[in-house]
Amino acid sequence: MRFPLQLLTPVLLAAAIVAAVAVAVPAQAHPAKGELPSLAPLVKEIGPAVVSIATSGRAEMQQNPFFDHPFFERFFEDRPRPPQQRRRFSSVGSGVIVDAESGYLLTNHHVIENADEIVATLADGRELEATLVGADPQTDIALLKVEAESLTAMPLADSDDLQVGDYVVAIGNPFGLSQTVTAGIVSAVGRSGIGLRPESYQDFIQTDAAINFGNSGGALINLEGELVGINNAIISRAGGNIGIGFAIPINMARRIMDQLLTHGEIQRGRIGVQIQNLTPDFAEALGTTHQNGALVTQVLPGTPAEAAGIRAGDVVVEMNGEPVTGSSDLRNKVGLLRVGDAVRLTVVREGESITIDLAVGEAGKVTLGAGSQVPELEGAVFGPLTASSPLYDKVKGVLVVEVEEESPAWNAGLRENDVIVSVNQQPVEEPDDILRVVEETGPPRLLNIRRGDGALFLLIR
């Protein structure tokens, strides 16, 4: 390829000048040792706060899907089903010490799930038995405690201040290797819908700092040495890093930790609305100039939203002074509040902005009555699994608290104490999950039910 002369000539001239300068500059003009930019001092200071986590335990093996098929279910009506087999497992991950005095450290729930032994190995080689304080599968956060002296804790940042383009450093133990440090930038914030559990709360930091298996639960830090996120997941075709990793914002993890320390569990609340994203077409139809927000599709009866006067068709654009970007954003904001917390919503109704105050209610029973999104299930009351249920601690799902006889739900085949494990092959754990999945997937509805020691499918058209 031939370059135009007017472009090539300045290039040659510049090259000649650079060559002359290179000859003229003496060798001792190179930066002195220690003056080169380096992350080493930062890593040396806060690296000891990152630990390796090894777990072992027993987990249930995947049962043959034939046992859950309605055709084969009849063969087990009068005989016990084959016992569920359990296998021994071991796994590795990472964790971050956030309170040196009390010995608290954060990691991912999936790192310690089903573990009956957890060992944290410090950067100095000490191996400590860790106990589980509490965990929240829906945010994938777990809080552990170790007993030791001379621990190093990592200071916590305000992850809301994080911006796309900020430099970040990931520290963890990929593939079981000892502490490994990688660097990159914040590629995006507020990521959701990346293919994890559909009922999970997602507000991820995306980064191109190399994150691999074993980094789960490790630290994502800023250049001030502050913890901005807990490394969580990657997108990968072959199992290795391709520059798309995700971390849970530390602000989200901190709220979960506070609830676990205060209550010993997550008291997740709700306001009682079904929502979807506001699209440009909906915005035009509703006569609003807002391009982002959560569109209320249904207000559930007997909830704080109904008492406060929220209506279907309202568009929630702000919550407690912060903009609402969409349905998942509002769900995250509400789901991370405690029951009883005050909420101030700014909604757009018929083109006008209205302020509505309410308090977060307890996520409890949901009754499907006339006019519900699922008329085929009218007459049923759904609630969370409680210790009084025979299947408590055996399965995860939504409990059928009661069913009115001869109601549509009764005629569809639902019975009291049934546990709905999934709807349209999507797992459900809270009553609101049923309505969410139905809204997202539409009819027909395929319900996977656990009943006593058996299981069955119900197909509702």
C-alpha positions in Angstrom: 0.0 0.0 0.0 1.4 3.4 -1.0 0.9 6.4 1.4 0.3 9.9 0.1 3.5 11.9 0.2 2.1 14.6 2.4 1.3 12.1 5.1 4.5 10.0 4.8 6.9 12.9 5.0 6.0 14.2 8.5 6.2 10.6 9.7 9.8 10.2 8.4 10.7 13.6 10.0 9.3 12.6 13.3 11.1 9.3 13.2 14.4 11.1 12.6 13.8 13.4 15.5 13.0 10.4 17.8 16.2 8.6 16.7 18.3 11.7 17.4 16.8 12.1 20.8 17.4 8.5 21.6 21.0 8.8 20.8 21.4 12.0 22.8 19.7 10.7 26.0 22.2 9.0 28.3 21.4 5.5 29.7 21.1 6.8 33.3 18.0 8.8 32.3 15.8 5.6 32.7 13.5 5.8 35.7 15.1 4.7 38.9 14.0 1.4 40.5 10.9 1.9 42.6 9.7 4.9 40.5 7.8 2.8 38.0 4.1 2.7 38.5 3.1 -0.5 40.3 0.2 -2.1 42.2 2.7 -4.0 44.4 2.4 -1.6 47.5 -1.4 -1.7 47.3 -1.5 -5.5 47.0 1.0 -5.9 49.8 -1.1 -3.8 52.1 -4.6 -5.3 51.5 -3.8 -8.7 50.0 -3.8 -10.4 53.4 -7.5 -9.6 53.7 -8.3 -12.1 50.9 -8.4 -15.8 51.9 -8.7 -19.1 50.2 -11.8 -21.2 51.1 -12.0 -25.0 50.9 -15.3 -26.7 51.6 -16.5 -30.3 51.8 -19.9 -31.9 52.4 -22.6 -34.0 50.9 -25.1 -33.0 48.2 -28.1 -34.8 46.7 -27.4 -36.4 43.4 -29.7 -35.4 40.5 -32.6 -37.8 40.5 -33.7 -39.5 37.3 -36.2 -37.1 35.6 -38.5 -40.1 34.9 -39.5 -40.1 38.6 -41.0 -36.6 38.2 -43.0 -37.4 35.0 -46.8 -37.8 35.6 -46.8 -41.1 33.5 -44.3 -42.8 35.8 -45.7 -41.2 39.0 -48.6 -43.7 39.1 -46.2 -46.6 39.5 -45.1 -45.2 42.9 -48.6 -44.4 44.2 -48.6 -47.5 46.6 -44.9 -47.9 47.1 -42.0 -45.6 48.3 -39.9 -43.8 45.8 -36.3 -44.7 45.5 -34.3 -42.9 48.2 -32.4 -39.8 47.1 -28.7 -40.6 47.0 -26.1 -38.2 48.3 -22.5 -37.9 47.2 -19.4 -36.4 48.9 -18.0 -33.2 47.3 -15.2 -30.7 47.9 -14.7 -27.3 46.3 -12.6 -24.2 46.6 -13.3 -20.5 46.4 -12.2 -17.2 47.9 -13.3 -14.9 50.7 -12.7 -11.4 52.0 -12.1 -10.4 55.7 -14.3 -7.3 56.4 -14.0 -7.2 60.2 -10.7 -8.2 61.7 -11.7 -7.8 65.3 -14.8 -10.0 65.0 -13.3 -12.3 62.4 -16.1 -11.8 59.8 -15.5 -12.5 56.1 -17.7 -12.4 53.0 -17.9 -14.9 50.3 -20.5 -16.3 47.8 -23.3 -18.6 48.9 -22.6 -21.0 46.2 -19.0 -21.4 47.5 -20.3 -22.8 50.9 -23.6 -24.3 49.8 -24.3 -27.7 51.4 -20.9 -27.7 53.1 -20.5 -29.3 56.5 -16.8 -28.3 56.7 -15.3 -24.8 55.8 -11.6 -24.0 56.1 -10.2 -20.5 55.4 -6.5 -20.3 54.6 -5.0 -17.0 55.2 -2.3 -15.4 53.1 0.3 -16.2 55.8 -0.6 -19.9 55.6 -2.8 -20.3 58.7 -5.7 -22.6 58.2 -8.8 -21.6 60.2 -12.1 -23.4 60.7 -14.9 -21.1 59.6 -18.4 -21.2 60.8 -21.4 -20.0 58.8 -23.2 -17.0 60.3 -25.8 -16.9 57.5 -26.3 -16.8 53.8 -28.7 -15.4 51.2 -29.0 -17.5 48.0 -30.9 -14.8 46.2 -28.0 -12.4 46.3 -25.4 -15.2 46.5 -23.8 -13.7 49.6 -22.6 -15.7 52.7 -21.1 -14.4 55.9 -18.5 -16.5 57.7 -16.7 -16.1 61.0 -13.2 -17.3 62.0 -11.4 -17.1 65.4 -7.9 -15.7 65.1 -5.7 -12.8 66.0 -3.7 -10.4 63.8 -6.2 -10.5 61.0 -6.3 -7.9 58.2 -9.6 -6.4 57.1 -10.3 -4.7 53.9 -12.0 -1.3 54.0 -15.3 -1.0 52.3 -15.9 1.5 49.5 -19.2 3.1 48.4 -19.9 1.1 45.3 -22.5 3.6 44.2 -19.6 5.9 43.4 -18.1 3.4 40.9 -18.1 4.6 37.3 -17.5 2.8 34.0 -13.8 3.2 33.1 -12.6 3.1 36.7 -9.5 0.9 37.3 -10.1 -2.1 39.5 -8.1 -5.1 40.8 -9.4 -8.6 41.4 -7.8 -10.8 44.0 -8.7 -14.4 44.6 -7.6 -18.0 44.2 -8.5 -19.2 40.7 -8.4 -22.9 40.0 -7.2 -23.5 43.6 -4.0 -21.5 43.0 -2.6 -19.4 45.7 -3.5 -15.7 45.8 -3.6 -14.3 42.3 -3.9 -10.6 41.3 -5.4 -9.3 38.0 -6.3 -5.8 36.9 -8.7 -4.2 34.5 -11.5 -1.6 34.4 -15.1 -1.3 35.2 -16.8 -2.3 31.9 -20.4 -1.7 33.1 -22.5 -1.2 36.2 -26.0 -2.3 37.0 -25.9 -5.5 35.0 -28.8 -7.9 35.3 -30.3 -10.8 33.5 -27.1 -12.6 32.9 -28.6 -16.1 33.1 -28.2 -17.0 36.8 -31.2 -18.0 39.0 -34.2 -16.1 37.7 -35.3 -15.2 41.2 -31.9 -13.7 42.2 -31.3 -10.1 42.8 -28.8 -8.8 40.2 -27.0 -5.5 40.1 -23.6 -6.6 38.9 -20.4 -4.7 38.3 -19.0 -6.0 35.0 -15.2 -6.0 34.7 -12.5 -7.2 32.3 -10.1 -8.0 35.1 -9.5 -11.7 34.7 -11.8 -13.7 36.9 -11.8 -17.5 36.8 -13.3 -20.4 38.7 -12.0 -20.3 42.3 -12.2 -16.5 42.2 -15.8 -16.7 43.5 -16.1 -14.8 46.8 -12.9 -12.9 46.2 -12.3 -9.2 46.2 -12.7 -6.5 43.5 -11.0 -3.4 44.8 -10.4 0.2 43.6 -7.0 1.9 43.5 -7.6 3.2 47.0 -7.4 -0.3 48.3 -11.1 -0.4 49.1 -13.5 -3.3 48.5 -16.0 -2.4 45.8 -17.4 -5.8 45.0 -17.4 -9.6 45.7 -16.4 -11.5 42.6 -19.2 -13.8 41.5 -19.5 -15.1 38.0 -18.1 -15.1 34.4 -19.4 -15.5 30.9 -17.3 -18.1 29.1 -17.8 -20.6 26.4 -14.8 -22.8 27.3 -14.7 -22.3 31.1 -11.8 -19.7 31.0 -11.8 -16.0 31.2 -12.8 -14.0 28.1 -12.9 -10.6 29.8 -16.5 -10.6 31.0 -16.6 -11.0 34.7 -19.2 -9.9 37.3 -19.0 -8.8 40.9 -21.7 -8.2 43.5 -21.5 -4.5 44.6 -20.3 -4.2 48.2 -23.2 -1.9 49.1 -25.6 -4.9 48.3 -23.3 -7.3 50.2 -23.1 -4.9 53.2 -26.9 -4.7 53.5 -27.1 -8.5 53.5 -24.4 -8.7 56.1 -26.1 -6.2 58.3 -29.3 -8.2 58.2 -27.6 -11.4 59.0 -25.8 -9.9 62.0 -28.9 -8.2 63.3 -31.6 -10.8 62.6 -29.7 -14.0 61.8 -31.7 -14.2 58.5 -32.8 -12.0 55.6 -36.1 -10.3 56.3 -36.9 -9.5 52.7 -40.0 -7.3 52.2 -42.2 -6.3 49.4 -44.5 -3.4 48.5 -47.0 -5.6 46.6 -46.7 -4.7 42.9 -46.1 -6.6 39.7 -44.0 -4.6 37.3 -42.3 -4.5 33.9 -39.8 -2.3 32.1 -41.1 1.0 30.7 -40.5 0.9 26.9 -40.6 3.9 24.5 -43.9 2.6 23.1 -45.5 2.3 26.6 -44.1 5.7 27.5 -45.8 7.2 24.4 -49.1 5.4 25.2 -49.1 6.6 28.8 -48.2 10.2 27.8 -45.0 10.4 29.8 -41.6 11.8 28.6 -39.7 9.5 31.0 -37.8 6.8 29.1 -36.8 4.8 32.2 -38.9 3.4 35.0 -40.9 0.5 36.2 -44.4 0.1 34.9 -46.9 -1.2 37.4 -49.0 -4.0 35.8 -50.9 -5.2 38.9 -51.3 -4.1 42.6 -51.7 -7.1 44.9 -54.6 -6.9 47.4 -53.8 -6.4 51.0 -50.4 -5.0 50.4 -48.7 -1.7 51.3 -49.0 -0.6 47.6 -52.7 -1.0 47.6 -53.1 0.8 50.9 -50.9 3.7 49.6 -53.0 4.1 46.5 -50.7 2.8 43.8 -52.5 1.9 40.6 -51.9 -0.3 37.6 -50.5 1.9 34.9 -48.4 4.0 37.3 -44.8 4.4 36.3 -42.3 4.4 39.2 -39.4 6.7 38.2 -37.8 7.3 41.6 -37.4 5.6 45.0 -36.1 7.4 48.0 -34.6 10.1 45.7 -32.8 7.7 43.5 -33.8 7.1 39.8 -35.5 3.8 39.0 -34.0 2.5 35.7 -36.3 -0.5 35.2 -38.3 -3.3 36.9 -35.2 -5.2 38.1 -33.8 -2.0 39.5 -36.9 -1.4 41.6 -37.0 -5.1 42.6 -33.4 -4.8 43.9 -34.0 -1.6 45.7 -37.1 -2.9 47.5 -35.8 -6.4 48.1 -32.7 -5.1 49.9 -34.8 -3.1 52.4 -35.9 -4.4 55.7 -39.5 -4.9 56.7 -40.9 -1.7 58.0 -38.4 0.6 56.2 -39.9 3.8 54.8 -40.2 4.2 51.0 -40.9 7.3 49.1 -41.9 6.7 45.5 -42.2 9.1 42.7 -44.7 7.8 40.1 -46.0 9.3 36.9 -49.7 9.0 36.5 -51.6 10.4 33.5 -48.5 12.6 32.8 -48.2 14.1 36.3 -45.6 13.3 38.9 -47.0 12.1 42.3 -45.2 11.3 45.5 -46.4 8.3 47.4 -45.1 7.2 50.9 -45.4 3.7 52.2 -43.6 1.2 54.4 -42.1 -2.1 53.2 -44.3 -5.0 54.1 -43.4 -8.6 55.0 -43.2 -11.0 52.2 -45.9 -13.4 53.2 -49.0 -15.0 51.8 -50.5 -14.2 48.4 -54.1 -15.0 47.7 -55.2 -15.4 44.1 -58.8 -14.2 43.7 -61.0 -13.0 40.9 -59.3 -10.9 38.3 -55.8 -12.3 39.1 -53.2 -12.8 36.5 -53.7 -16.6 36.8 -57.5 -17.1 36.9 -56.9 -20.9 36.7 -55.4 -20.7 40.2 -58.1 -18.6 41.9 -59.0 -19.9 45.3 -55.5 -20.8 46.4 -53.4 -19.1 49.1 -49.6 -19.3 48.6 -46.9 -18.7 51.2 -43.3 -19.3 51.9 -42.2 -22.7 53.2 -42.3 -22.7 57.0 -41.0 -25.2 59.6 -44.5 -26.6 60.0 -44.4 -27.9 56.4 -43.5 -31.6 56.1 -41.2 -30.7 53.2 -39.3 -27.9 55.1 -35.6 -28.2 54.5 -36.1 -30.9 52.0 -37.1 -28.9 48.9 -37.2 -25.2 47.9 -40.5 -23.8 46.6 -43.8 -22.1 47.4 -46.2 -23.7 49.8 -49.9 -24.0 49.0 -51.3 -22.9 52.3 -54.9 -23.7 51.5 -57.2 -24.3 48.6 -60.9 -23.6 48.4 -62.8 -26.6 47.4 -64.4 -26.5 43.9 -62.4 -23.4 43.1 -60.4 -23.2 39.8 -57.2 -24.0 41.8 -58.9 -27.1 43.3 -60.2 -28.2 39.9 -56.7 -27.7 38.5 -55.4 -30.3 41.0 -53.7 -28.2 43.7 -54.0 -29.4 47.3 -53.1 -28.0 50.7 -49.4 -28.5 51.7 -48.4 -29.0 48.0 -45.1 -27.3 47.3 -44.7 -25.7 43.9 -41.0 -26.2 42.9 -41.1 -24.6 39.5 -43.4 -22.9 37.0 -42.7 -23.4 33.3 -39.4 -25.0 34.4 -38.3 -21.9 36.3 -37.7 -22.4 40.0 -39.8 -20.4 42.4 -39.2 -19.8 46.1 -41.6 -16.9 47.0 -45.3 -16.4 46.2 -44.5 -13.4 44.1 -42.2 -15.5 42.0 -45.3 -17.4 40.6 -46.8 -14.2 39.3 -43.5 -13.0 37.9 -42.8 -16.2 36.0 -46.4 -16.3 34.7 -46.1 -12.8 33.5 -42.8 -13.5 31.8 -43.5 -16.8 30.1 -47.3 -16.8 29.6 -49.6 -19.8 29.1 -49.7 -22.8 29.2 -48.5 -23.1 32.8 -46.5 -26.2 33.8 -46.3 -26.6 37.6 -43.8 -29.1 39.1 -45.4 -30.1 42.5 -43.9 -32.0 45.4 -46.6 -33.8 47.4 -45.6 -35.8 50.4 -42.9 -38.2 49.3 -44.0 -37.9 45.7 -43.9 -35.5 42.8 -46.1 -34.6 39.8 -46.6 -32.1 37.1 -49.8 -30.1 36.6 -50.4 -28.6 33.2 -52.8 -25.7 33.4 -54.2 -24.3 30.1 
